[in-house]
Amino acid sequence: MSKNSIDWLLQDLNPQAMSFSYLILATFLLASIVLLIIFSRGPKNKSLPKGSLGFPIVGETLSFLIAQRKEQGAKWVEERISKYGSVFKTSLMGSPTVVIIGQAGNKFILTADDDVLAAQQPPTIQAIGGKNNLFELTGSRYKLIKGAMLGFLKPESLQNYVKRMDDIVRTLILEESRERDTIKAVVFMKKLTFNVACDVLFGIKDEFTKERLFDDFNLSFKAIWSLPLNFPGTVFRRGLQARSRIVDCILPILRKRKEEISAGTMDPRSDVISCLLALRDENGETIDEGTVVDNFVMLMIASHDTSAILLSLMIWKLVRDPKVYKRVLAEHEEILKGRDKGGGLSWGDLQKMRYTWRVAQELMRLIPPVFGSFRKALKDISFGGYKIPKGWQVLWVAWGTHTNGDVFERPDEFEPSRFEGPSRPIPPFTYLPFGGGLRTCIGNEFARVETLTVVHNLVTGYEWSQLEPEEVITRQPMPYPSMGLPIKIRPRKSS
């Protein structure tokens, strides 16, 4: 393990925790070396994919996360493909893992039954998101919770939220740009999407509560992709503490709404939390508090951070590509011309933003918000002639097909038009910004509506320039401009 790896692991430790942390780490490393020697002498299963499990527990997690921070995750995978092939073994996030690259592998993973490949996430994601969140559930409970959430996230329901979302976005952008002419777009997009999720999805409008939750969700999200080392000063420990504060904050809100629903003073269809509280399973029993909290935490993370990523990348792309920006602006100015003066954004307006969404789709192809996703083998299975042992993780990677020349013509070029009635249809399980199969992200339509609403308000009301033209993309663990995308923003003269 290199000094850079150790420094990365111990980043942001306070002075009091540093010496203790180094002592713990030294002990851990010594034990790892001993275990590595013991394991290397054990019998080798020739049917396993080729690859390296790295250090016990740590595995290859550090090198993977460091590569991700440099937006070199694809290179990390490519290096192993060149050594071991498109199916290889490694160890990530505390568990032995088989990585499978390509369309056939994507389909195999994303269409497998839950009793074969369960949607059980790595220990860090389980600890932060909770064991009863939608990503972990299976069977009838999964269908029950998913159905309730879809009631708010399907297009028919989202039509009712467009005006409210438009008002929130317009107000927040105006407030932010009024106070200063230079902002960090990444931070602002995170705040904006968090406020939209709080208000539209969860009915949380109190500003103090939103600010308190926002800070803790940021800490929790960082811990999701970290080493599961729970000792003072680590990212994982801070994430666990943040989750605990989130639970303490949301429980009183949850219990108050439960009382209001029972008293008939609150409509259980008014927000996702209320809907889950009023939900009953096949036995007529209500959903326990823990399940409601876990799904609040995971849906909040999924609904606001991934949208913030896409919006940050849209701002980054539009300021760097005048040709694309000019065409996006023209599309939105045309929409303004057909609207009554002073009228707000409508569902019909969103459907006219075809080119804008093609730009977003192409960005997600080249820079997937989610690098890949894990499943867990519940029994011994095989793929491509290799054995995947019970208990091991399986990881599919979006990059494996998003930049494949056999799937997309000129895959390294930015061409939004490839999504406009392509001459060569995109094969299934090759374009996966929202996953695929039965567990396709249920918030994909919400993300589209939110992205288009924000972009519309930005391009029709403001102009901006990038203060750091050489700023690159890095994963933290999602892909963001490395400096937070500082921009100079001002109202458009015509607005």
SULGINOR-V129526 format. One record per run of one state. SS is the DSSP state (~ for helix, > for strand, _ for the rest). FROM is the first residue (numbers start at 1). TO is the last residue. If there is no record, write none. Layout:
ss = (SS	SS)
from = (FROM	FROM)
to = (TO	TO)
This chain:
ss = (_	~	_	~	_	>	_	>	_	>	_	>	_	~	_	~	_	>	_	>	_	~	_	>	_	~	_	~	_	~	_	>	~	_	~	_	~	_	~	_	>	_	>	_	~	_	~	_	~	_	~	_	>	_	>	_	>	_	>	_	~	_	~	_	~	_	~	>	_	>	_	>	_	>	_)
from = (1	3	10	15	41	48	49	51	52	55	56	59	60	61	70	73	85	87	93	95	101	103	111	117	119	123	130	139	154	155	180	182	185	202	207	225	235	264	272	279	280	281	286	287	289	321	322	338	347	352	354	367	372	378	381	384	386	389	393	398	399	403	416	420	437	440	444	462	467	473	476	479	482	486	492)
to = (2	9	14	40	47	48	50	51	54	55	58	59	60	69	72	84	86	92	94	100	102	110	116	118	122	129	138	153	154	179	181	184	201	206	224	234	263	271	278	279	280	285	286	288	320	321	337	346	351	353	366	371	377	380	383	385	388	392	397	398	402	415	419	436	439	443	461	466	472	475	478	481	485	491	495)
